């Protein structure tokens, strides 16, 4: 009763419109997850579409809002092929939600190198360092933001200097502040402790230099005897010639 449309609860209209549908597409975080209206303690009992429509396939296209090209792509796929795209376990199209924003983020090399923004507008921020320590949820968020981007491919939040808030993930509004740093990321060993990434990277560089120096020294040692032999062998020849 908190959403009345034309004098009728919207849930009734939704049920009517879905009755003859092939499937229902849930556009955005509100339709897909319930979004901020469903935040704890959820006094209005807001729910996502799949909690209301239970007898139809539901395609979830979350985001607050979803990317325009993603929305268009889903409709185009259904129109062209007459079937739904492959969905992940949460009901999202895999063609747009199969990779983490972190995986394709242009700041990812800075993450791997241990280069992070420590404070807003610090030197690291000006250089485009990783926003992980500022609360970026890119490592746990699946969406096409870092590849498709927004406004015709112009930019996306991380490129604009703000970390991802994870708006395409269920319950993102109840997982603490958008500026709380993620913990317990175990997708890759190097991500277990961001504070140690820089040290690890530096250690790898030092180790690489040491290995290179060792190889160079070995090469020098192995080539010296040959040069000496050539010199000794040539001296008598030169003397005899004289």
Secondary structure, DSSP 8 states (H G I E B T S, - for coil): --SEETTEEHHHHHHHHHTT-SEEEEEHHHHHH-GGGG-TT-TT----GGGT--SSEEEEE-STT--HHHHHHHHHHHHHHSS---B-TTSBBHHHHSSBHHHH-TTHHHHHTT-B--STTSHHHHTT-B-GGGT--GGG-BSSHHHH-BTTTTB-TTTTT-----TTSTTGGGSS-TTS------SSGGGS-HHHHHHHHHHHHHHHHHHHHHHHHHHHHHHHHHHHHHHHHHHHHHHHH-
